[in-house]
Amino acid sequence: MQGCVDGIAGDHLLIAPPAVISTEEILWAVEQIRGAVLEAAAGSH
């Protein structure tokens, strides 16, 4: 994928859930992503 800052550098997170996804599965996925982002942010300080 191309970067977003200057066309080269940048981070992306592509989320492509199936068309048939339950509310519980969406909530689980959001919590997993949230946890990963918080963990990554904590390690960057």
Secondary structure, DSSP 4 states (H G I P E B T S, - for coil): ---SSSSSS---------SS--HHHHHHHHHHHHHHHHHHHHHT-
